Amino acid sequence: MHRFAVAATTAVLTLTASAMAAGALPLPAAADAPSTGVPTYYSAPSGYAVVNYGVTVDGSGDVWFSASGPARGSQPTPSLIRLHPASAVAGTAAGTTTVATPDPSPVGCCANQMRSVAFSAHDGRLYYVRSDGAYGSLVPSAPAPATTISTGTAAGGVDLWDVATAPGGGAWITEKTTSNVAPYPGARIAQITDGGLTEGPNVAVQGGATTLTSSRYDAKPSGITVAADGTPWFVEEDPGTPGYRIASYTGGATYNEYAVTPCEAQNPCSGSYSGRGLTDVAAGGDGGLWFTNRLNKKIGRLDPGSGTMTQYTLASISPSLVGGSPSQIAAAPDGSLWVSVSGPPNALVHVVPGSGSASATATVTSLGSVQPLGLTVTATDVWFGTVGSDLGRLPLAPSQTTPTTPTAPTQSTGTTTGTTTPTTPAPVALTPVSVGQAQLSKPRADDGEVTANQICLGPPTARCTVIYRVSEHEYVPGFRSGVAKPRPRTLAKKSVVLTGGQSAKVKIRLNGLGRRILAARGRLKVDVLVSERQPDGSLRKLSTSTLTVRAPERS
């Protein structure tokens, strides 16, 4: 059944970054602000369905959606739906036309999909990417846009996930497919120009490396945006061992990566919410990079100058959003941001960045049972795709254009927000991934312990993580391991983290097993392995030594 003229509820809130711990200040309660903007829904043409997150508006104001069309052979056809707003009629497909995109040769084996679209005002072209590695562009203003399509295919037939146009022309795309087999296609970003496709390095094969870092091969570059200075920024959806990343690229063999802690004490760390972490990113008018953290159900902001990150939970923005997941984010012409939240609950969230001492504010528009996908914003409308293939439109009412901080709490009713708001996490310092160089003295046995002097060389932002592991040098009769073949057992383990310029005397105390063996024998020969954690999460061996630990003398 088609949906149109569905009443929406809107509430305005103040976003405040506050401490996670006890004693944190609550956010101001929200005042209900009924919106005059009512979502309207238009139907996709017969045989077509909106897919994935691609939505863009061309130079004439027509709206383009990523779609699948009638089968070409045995598979649906990756297509585009074009909506001419002046001819559109709510609840119908009036005003829509379609464009089928050509398949690469040879045609892939599987159900290929249109992934994303973006319009370049500089080029006057609309760019698109597909799941089979095909990318292309067309001229929307041409009498027959399909006749203007130019195409290409990324090496390896990788899944191209998102596309963003650059202010100087061309576009940047993300290659989401990952592979641990040479030559390691995918897991990178690439630039589309008149000369074709120029790829950046694989996320797991950076800095001129020729072999893949296994802990990072599944990074899954996802959403991408291009800042006003032409710098592409993208998010890595899968944490892998080292954790999530937001990254920029200025050429060469290395990305400028910023580590994002994937989980806090009150949030799941992995294996939840489909395992997807950071999914999309947009450049805000305040100079920040705003992103969606699907795993932890947050909206975040990275200050690329200071490296500071602030995140807001959906629950802190509005209790009505509990259970929802932030998916896609788009910048509006006025520099504010819009976020699609899928659930239930389903909503569009309008974020206005703070300025000076003023806090950021958010406006929540409920969409009821309609689940939004991708979105794009003009000066007058938010356009969004939906699960179920409707084309959504939210007119921008004054209350949505300029949210204000409420002067007093107001009791809410029905489907609007409540009167209290949970606190948000405190700002988290976020710096480019940087590891200093650890140096240490030779470990020594000292009064029943193993000790060493450790120092971290590097700037204050650098981190040195050194891991000490003490194991038995030889099998000790009387303390059997429970297996037929003797094997060394871990008698102590300790991880020490220092920042650049710090030093410390490290004491590694034997665990219970080690203390029992030492008490029984009086002395114990051990092997000490010292390793340093690398930026990719792997361990680099610093030293190995064999020591004799003697039981402490009793006075």
N, C-alpha and C positions, 0 to 999 in steps of 0.2 A: 504494500500500500504506500502511495506517495505521501510525503509529509510536507506541509507548507503552512506558513503563518502560525508556527508553534510558539506559544508564549514562552519567554525566557525569563529567568530570574537573575539579577545582577547584584553583587555586593561589593563595596569598596573597602579595602583593608590597607593597613600600613605594614610594610615589610621591615622588620627589624632584626638584624643579626645579633643574637645574644648567646650567652653561654649555655652549653648543654648540661652542665652540672647543676646540682641543687643550688637554689638561690638565684637562678636566672630570672630575669624580669620577663613577665608575660607581654605579649603584644597587645596593643589596644584592641578592644572589642570592635567588631565591624558594625557599621550602620547600613541598614538596607537602603539601596538606591535603585528603585525600579528603573529599568532601561526602556527607552523608546525604540531601541534597536531590536527587531524581532527576526530571528533566523528564518530564511526562506530556502526552500529546497526545490531543485529542478531535477528532472529525470535524465538519466543517460539514454542515448538512442537505443532502440531495440537491438539486442545482440551484443551490446557493449557493456563493460563494467569498469568502474574506477578501480585501479590497483595501485598499491604502494603509496608513495608520498609526494609525487610530483604535481605541483600546481604553480602556474605563473601567469602573469598578465602581460600582454604584448603592448606595443606602442599605441595601438588604437583603442585599448581598453578591453579587448576580447580576452577571455580567460581560457587557459589550456590545462587539461588534466591528463595525467598518465592513465592509460586504459588498456584493456585487452578487447580485441574485436573478434568477429566470426573466424572460425578456424580456417587456416590456410594449409591445406593438407590435413595432418592429424593434430596440429597444435593451434591454440589460439594465437591471433596475430597481435604482436605488440603495436599499440596504436595510440593516437592522441585524440581527445575530444576537445572541440573548440566551442565555446559558448559566447554568443553575441548578446550581451546583457539587454540591449535595447529591444531585441526581438524575443527575449525569454519570457515564458509564462510559467508561473509556479505550478509544480506538480506535473509538468509535461516536458517533452524533449524539444519543444519549439525553440528555435534559435541555435540549435546545435548542429555542427557538422563534424566529420571525422577525417583523419588522415592515417592510413596504414603505412608503417615504416618498413623498408626493405630488409630482408634477411641477409646475413653475411653468407659467404660461400666457403665451405659447405655449411648447410643448415645444421644447427646443433641437434642433439638427440632428444632434448627435454623440452618441457613447457616453458618457453622463453617469455619474459615479461618486460614491459616498459617500467623502468625504475623511477626516473626523475626527469624534470624539465626545468629550463631557466631561460629567460629572455634577456638579450643584450641590447640595450638602447644604443650603445656605441656601434654595434655591428648591424642592428636591425634584423638580427637572426635569433631564432629559437633553437637552443641546444637540447639534446636529449641523450640519455644513456639507457642501455638495456642489460638484462641479466646474462646474455650470451656474449658479452664483450663488444657488441656493436654500439657505436656512437654516431651521432650525426647532427645536422642542423638544417633548418629551412627558413624561408623568408615569409613570415606571416602576412605581410602586406601584398604579396604577389597574388594575382587573380586565381592561380592554382598553386597553392603552397607545396603540394606534393611533388610538383615538377621541379622544385628548387632544392630538393634534398641532396645534400652531400654526405657521404658516409665513410666510416673507417671501422677497423676492428682492432681491439687491444690484443697483444700477444697472449697466447694461452687460452683465449676465450673466457677470460675472467669475468666475474660478476661485477659490473659497474654499478655502484649503488647511488651516488648522488652527484649533482653537477651544480656549479655556481659560476656566474659570469664575472669577468674582471672589468674594472672601470675603463681600462685601456683597450678592451676588445678581447675576444677569445673566452675560454672557460677553463675551469679546473674541475677535475673529477676524482672520485675515490674508487679504488679497486678493492673490493671487499673480500674477494676470494683469497684464500691462503693455501700455500703448498710447501711441504718440506722436501720436495724433490727438485733438484737442480733442473733448469735455471731459476727456480723459485718465482714463478709468475705471481702477480697480484700483491696484496698487502702493501699498497703504496698509493700515492696520488700522482696525477699526470695532468699535463696542460694541453688543451686543444687550441691550435693556431691554424693559420692558413697552410702551414707546412706539415700539418698532421698532428700526431700525438707524441709528446715528449714526456717520458716517464721519470719520476723521481726514484730514489732507491727503495728497495724493499725495507720495511720497518725492521725486520730481523736481520738485515744484511747491510748495515750502515758503516760509514767511515772507511769505505774502501775494502771492507772484509769480503772474502770470497766464499766463506762458509756461513751457514745459517745458524743463528742463535735459537736453539730449539724452544727455549722458554718464551720467545716472543713471536714465533712464526704465525700464531693465530690472532694477531692484534685486531684484525677486522676494521680497517678505516671505514668510517660510516659517514656521518653528516659533514658537510664542508661549506665554508663561506669565504668570501674574499673581502678583506678590509679596504678602507678608502685609499690606502697607499698601495694597493695591489698585492698585498701579502696574503696568500691562502692560509687559512686555519682549518684544521679538521680534528675530529675526535676519533679515538680508537675504542671500539665498543667492547672488546673482550680484554679482561685484565691480564690473563696469563699469570705467570709467577710474579713479575715485578709490580703489577697494578696498572690502573687506567692511565691514559695519557691524553692531553690536549697538545697539539703540535702545530707549528708553523713551518714554512719552507721558504728559503731564500736562495735556493740553488745548491749545487754541489752534492756531496755524498752523505749528508747528514741532515736530519730534521732537528729543529729546536723543540725539544719535548719538555712538557711540564707534567710532573707526576701528580695525580689526583688520588688521594687516599680512598680506596674503594669502599671502606666500611668503617663504621664507628660502633661503639659498644651496643647501641640500641638498634642497630640495623643488621640485616643479613649480609653476609660477606660474599657468598657464592651459591650457585645452585638454586637461586630463587628468582621469581619474576622472569623466567625463561633465560636467566643467566646473562641478560643484556645489560650493559652498563650505560656509558655515555652514548647517546644516539644522535644528537644534533647540536649545532652551534650556529650562532648568529652574531654579527658585529653590531653592538648597540650604539646609539648616538652619544653615549657618555665615554666612548673610547674603550669600553670593556668588551670582552668576549663572553657572551651569555650562552649557557649550555643546559641540556637536559640530562639528568642522571636517573635513568629509568630504574636501575636496580635499587637505589636508595630512595626513590620517589622524591627527588629534589630538583630545584632549578638553581643553577649556580652562575657565578660571575667570576671571571679571571681578569685581573688588572695586568695587562701584558708589560706595563712599565715596572711595577714593583714586584710582580709575581704573587700578589696576594689573591686568595680565593675566598669568596663568601658563598655559602649555600643556604637555601631556604627549603624546608620540607613543605610538601603540599599541605600537610596537616596544619602547619603553622600559618599558611596563607589563608586557609579556610577549612574548618572541620568538615565542610561538605565535600571536600576533595579526598578524604580518607578512603583508601582503597583504589584510587585512581593512579595512573602511571603517566608521567610527562613523556611525550613522544617527540614531537617536532616543535621547532621554534623559528620564528621569522621576525625580521626587523621591519618596522613601519617607516614610512617616509619622515615622520617626525622624530625618529630615533628611539621610540619605545619598542617594546617586544610583545609578541603574541605567542602563546604556547598552547598546543593541543594536548588535552588530557583525556585518555581513554580509560574506560572502566567496565562496569559502572563504578563510580560516577563518570559521566562524560561532560566535558566543559571546554571552554576557551578562556584562557587566563591572559589578561592584559597587564603587563608590567611596565611601569614608568620608572626609569632609573632615578636615584636620588641625585641631588645637586647641593654641594656645600654641606650644611648641617641637616638638610632635609632628607628624610628617609625615603627609600623607594616605596612606591605604592602599587597595589595590585587590584584589579577588578576581575571578578569571576562571573562568567556568564554560563549558566547551566544549559546543556543541550538535551537534557532528559535521556531518552533511550537512544539517541543518535550518537554513534561513536565516530569522532573525527579522525582523519588521517593527516595528510600534509596540509599546509596552509600558506597563503601569501596575502600581503596586506597592501592596499592602496590608500589614498587619502580619504576615501569615502567608505570602503568596504573591507571586510575580511572574507576571503574566498577559501573554501576548504573542501576536500574530498571526504567521503564518508564510507564506512563499511556498509554495504548494501547498495552502493553505486549511485547514490544521490549526489548532486553537486550543491554544496551549501554556500549561503551568502549571509553574512551578518552586517547590516548597515551600521556605520559608526555613529552612535548618538553622542551628543555633547558629554554625557556622563561617562562614556567610555573613552572619549578623546582626552579628557582632562580629569583623572581621578583626584579626589581631594581627601585629606585625612579627616575622619569624622571628629566632631567636637565632643560627642558624648556617646556612650554605649546605647544601643537600641535593641530591645528584645526582638528577636527574629521569630518568624513563624513559617509553617509550611516547609517548602523545599529550600528556603534561603539559609544563610549561614547562622551559626549559633552566636552566643554572646561572649564566649571565651575562646581564646586562641592559644594553642600550645606554643612553647618557645621554640626558637630556631637555633641551630648550632652556632657556635662562635666562629668568626672568620678564621680560616685556616691558612697559614703561610704556605704559599705555593711557589716553588722556585724551579728553574730549569734543572733537569736531571743532571746532577753534578756529584761526582764521587772523588774525594781527595785521595791522597796516597798515604797509606798506613805504614809506619815503621815501628819496629819493636826490638827490644833487646832479646838475647837468647833466653828462653824460659829456663827457670831453675827450680829445684826442689827446695822448699823452705818450710821446715817445721810442720810436716804433714800436708802441705799445700803445694801447688804449682804457682809461681809468680812470674810476671814479666812487666816491663815498662813499655807503654804504648803511646805513640804520638800520631796526630793526624796532620799531614801537610796539605795546605790549600787555603783558599779564601774561607771566610766565616760561613758562607753558604754551602760549602762542601761537607760531605758526610763520609766518615770512614767506619764501616761495620766490619769488625774482626770477630771471627768465631774460633774459639778454642775447644778442642776435643781431646780428652785424655782417655786412652784405652789401655788395657792390660797388655804388656809386652809378650807375655807367655801365659799359657793355660795354667791355672793354679789348681792343683788337686785339692779336693775337699770342698770346692765351690763349683760343682758341676753346672754346666749350662743347660743340661736337659736334652742335649742332642749327642749323637754318637761322635761326630767330628768336632774336636775342640775348635773354638773360634774366639777371637778377642772380644771382650765385652767393654762397653763404654762405662767408664768410672767417673767421668765428669764432663760437663759441657757448659760453656758460657759464651754469650754474645755481648760484645761491648761496642757501643756507638759513641764516637766522638765527632765533633765538628772541627773545621779547619782551625789550627792553632792550639787545640786542646791537647793535654797529655794526662796520663793517669797510670798509677801502679795497679796492675790487674792481679787479683788473687782468685785462683780457681780451687774451690774446695771440693774434695772428693765426695761423691754421692754415698748413699747408705751402703751399697755393695762394696765400694772402694774402701770405706772406713772399716767395714767388718774384716775384709781381707788384710788390710794393713794392721789392724789390731791383733789378728791371729798370727801373722808372720813377723811383724815388727818392721819389715821393710818391703817395698813393692817396686818392681821395675815397670815403668809405664812408657808408652809412646805418646808424644804430644804433637798433634797436627794443628797448625794455625793457618786459617784461610781468611781471605778478604772477599766480601760480597761485591760483585760488579754491578754496573748500571742495569745490565740485562737480567739480573737476578742470579747469575751463575756464581760459582766460587772459584777464586784463584788462590792456589796454595802459596803461602808465604814461607813456611818452614816446617820441618819435621825434626824431632829430637827424641832421644831416649834418656830418661832420667830414672834415678832411684830415689823413691820417696821413703823417708824413714818416719816412723811413728814419733809424735811429739814426746819429748822427755817430760816425765812427771816430777814435779817438785816435791 
